[in-house]
Amino acid sequence: MTRAKKVLITLALAAAAAGAAASPALADSHVPVTTQDSHTPLPPGDSHTPNPPRG
């Protein structure tokens, strides 16, 4: 094997190892998407309706 082939094989193996090591980190960095319900939940009793004036 020539020196150039050895270097290319070494680089290919290093890239494959780096990709295999990084794939779990990439998989954990996403945020799950919910279906149809993407609003922020409101606390109980907060209906956002204005109160009538008192007095």
C-alpha positions in Angstrom: 0.0 0.0 0.0 1.3 3.4 -0.8 1.6 6.1 1.8 -1.3 8.1 0.2 -3.7 5.2 0.5 -2.7 4.7 4.2 -3.4 8.3 4.9 -6.8 8.2 3.1 -7.8 5.1 5.0 -6.7 6.5 8.3 -8.7 9.7 7.6 -11.8 7.7 6.6 -11.7 5.6 9.7 -11.2 8.7 11.9 -14.2 10.4 10.2 -16.3 7.3 10.7 -15.4 7.1 14.4 -16.1 10.8 14.9 -19.5 10.5 13.2 -20.4 7.4 15.3 -19.4 9.2 18.5 -21.4 12.4 17.6 -24.6 10.7 16.4 -26.1 10.2 19.9 -25.5 13.8 20.8 -27.2 14.9 17.6 -30.2 12.7 18.3 -30.7 14.1 21.8 -30.6 17.7 20.8 -34.0 17.8 19.0 -37.2 19.0 20.6 -40.2 16.7 20.1 -43.0 18.2 18.0 -46.6 17.8 19.3 -49.5 17.3 17.0 -51.9 20.3 16.9 -51.3 21.4 20.5 -48.4 23.8 20.3 -49.6 26.6 22.7 -48.3 27.2 26.1 -50.6 25.9 28.8 -52.2 28.6 31.0 -52.5 28.3 34.8 -56.0 27.3 36.1 -58.4 30.3 36.3 -56.6 32.5 33.8 -59.1 32.8 31.0 -57.8 36.1 29.7 -61.2 37.7 30.0 -61.2 41.3 31.3 -62.9 41.9 34.7 -65.8 44.3 34.8 -65.1 47.6 36.6 -65.8 47.5 40.3 -67.8 50.2 42.0 
